[in-house]
Amino acid sequence: MVIEREVLVVGGGPTGSVVATLLAQWGRDVLLIGDGGREGGLPIETVVPSAADTLERLGLQDALGSCASPGPLRHGRCWSNPTLELQDVHQDERGWRFRRPDLDLWLRDRARHSGVEVIEGARARGTLCPSGGGEVLFEQNGESLVVDARLIIAATGRSSGPPLLPVATRHRLPEMIALSAIVDCGDTDEDASVIEAVAEGWIWWLPFGDGRASVALFCDPSEVRARGREEVWKSALNQSQGAARGIDATPTRGTLATARIHQSDGGLLIAGDAISAIDPLSSQGLEKALVSAEETALAAQTTLLEDADLETMVDQRQRWEMRLFRLHRHQAVALYHAETRFGEHPFWAARHQLDADSIQVATRPTGRLTPAAELTEEPRWIRTGNRLAPRPGIRLSHSDEESIDQVGQVPTGVLLDLIGDELPMRELQQRAAGIPALIDQSPASLAQILGEMCRLELLIEN
């Protein structure tokens, strides 16, 4: 049997459900197929308060009552020193605790109500079409199912890669696995989440708020293989300074938690953790998955409207994910370098070998400015309604990140015209006073903007 659909989304987790729902709401004929397994290694995940706009924009406010509860009243930290520090959390800073199994079901039901056909318990066989459209073979209950789609979107989660996806790994942090369990915490539950470093890795304790808690150990899989899961787990929990210490529990799940980004080898749109998975230390994995889903849906709609070709949208998605991956990598590596007590242990030794790239601070230029020799004009794709539209932008020719269309809300084209003939800064400021887009800029703010362009290496100071 061959099923023909306009759009096929492979992957029934939050990313796939959100992509499918948005496209259906925009008038597309969408089929969502999941293998019946639950993505993600932890039963409960946090979302920070700043994600409120994302949840509202995606229409997910009702999920807060159905699948989530407010975040813990206190946050604990035992990192770079042996003392557990607990801090009260203001009501406005608590965020939310999402119960992942409930959220996954809620999002799939929402997709159905939005007109998406949902098939569960079907696993894709072979490699998803590198061209981004065509036939995909699935197996369900021992029978074959073929879907022929104009556009295919992969949202298959962190653990996916070749041969299912036509990708190569571009960047990867050291391997990491998450061992986790749900425990009864009784009197130890003070509604405080705790993150703490131990010799084997780091522990994340997150109470449900109902007398249970999720305890997870993020550790080196090679050490687990060498010492055994039980020994690594018990050793780590015995070092805990928080509620996880002495917990009598056996890890019931062990899932891949490695941060990495893939490079698509063809024209397949890939969303969420399937293309780029950030380090769990950021506690922003679920929010990132939702935003990636939204961006992928916009890219898909732009392609289906024939406002851009598929290859352009795949490239745009790759550049968007690369920028975000580098930002989170920088933050995670800095935190790993801050913990110095366990440098001889495998987990920490591997992370201390990573380069902790510093983010250069922009300085105000004083000399003559000139555009970088490798500067190229490439559009940046910006959301307009339910599609993406090109806006003039620039980037270095060797850059693998998105083009930059404005700095300090000033179009980059205006700034390049301003410094075109390499005038000294004093004369640039006089010229800027006669340019409408710059007339409101003070000398200090203009210098700051131009300094930021120098930091980005778009301009060179002579």
C-alpha positions, 0 to 999 in steps of 0.5 A: 500500500502506498500513501500519498501526502504533501508532507511527511513528518518522521518522528512523533516527539515534540519537534515532529508534532509541532512541525506537523501541527503548524503546517496543517494549520497553514493548510498543508496535507500532513502525515506524522509517523512515529515509531511509538517510542518516547524521545528524550531520556528524562521523564521530566524537563524544565523550561525557563521563564523566558520561553513564555513567548515561545509557548504563547506563539506556538499556542501551547499555553493549555499544555501548561495546565495539562502537562506541566507544573511550576518550577521548583521553589529552590535551586541548588548547586554544588559546582566547583566547590564541595558545598551545596548552595540553595537559593530561593526562586522568585515566583516569576523565575520558576519556569515550568516542569514538563512531564515528557510522556504527558507532553508527547501525548498532548502534542500528538493529540493536538496535531490530530485536532489540527488535521494531521493524520498520525500513525504510531508504531511505524519505523522507517527503513533505509535512508530518508530521501536525500532529495527531500521528497519521494518514497519512504518505507516503514514497517508496522506490526510486521507489515510494510507501509510506503509513503510518497511525499512531496516534502519529507521532514525528519524530526527523529531525535538526538539518537538518530543519524546514519543510515536513517539520516543522510548526514555527517557529524560536523561537531561533537562534544565528548560522548555522554550518557544519561542514567536516570530513575524515578524515586520516592523522595518523601521527606527529602523533597523540599521542592528544590532542584539540584545540579552537582558535579561528582567524579563520574560526571554530574547529577541532576535532581528534579522533584515532580512536586508530588513526592517523587523525583527524577534523578539523572547521572550524566556520565562517560559511557566508556566508564560505564562499560569499564566499571559497570552501570551499577558501580558508576551509579552508586559511586556517583550518588554516594558523593551527592551533597543533596537529596540524591545521596544514599537513594536506593534506586536502580537506573531504569533508563540509559539514553544518549546525551551527547551534544553534536550537530549534523551536516545534511548531505542533501535536500532533506529538512531536519529539525530539532535534536535530529540536526543539532542536540545541545548539552543538557547542562543548558536546561534549554533542550525542550525550548530549543526543540520547539523553536527549531520545530517552528523554524523548520515549519517556516522553511517547509512552508516557504519551499511549498509556496515556491518562494525559495528552493529546498536547497536554500531552505536546508542551507538556511536551517543548517546555518541557524542551527550552527549559530545556536549550537556554538552559543550553547557549546560555549556556555557548556564548556565554560561551566565544565572548565569551572569545575576543577576538582575531578580533572583526573577522572575520564568525564572531566578530563575529556571536557577540560581538553576542549577549547574554552573559546572566549567571546571577544568584547567589542571595542570602539574603533578609532582608526579607519575602517574597511570592509573585510576582504572575504565579505559577501552579500547573502540574504538573511531569511526572516519570518514574515507571517507563515513563511520566510522572506529574504532580507539583504545581509552580509557574511564572511565567505567562509562562515557557516552561520547565518548572514547578518542583516542589521547591527544595533537595528541598523541595516548592514548595507547602510553601515557599509555605505557609511564607511565606503571610502575609509574616512576616519571615525570623526568624519564618519560621525559627521557623515552619519548625521546626514543619513536617515537611518543613522540620524538618531545615533549618537557618536557613542552608539555609532562607535559601538555599532561599528565596534560590533562589526569589527568584533564580528570581523565584518570590518577591519580597522586600519 
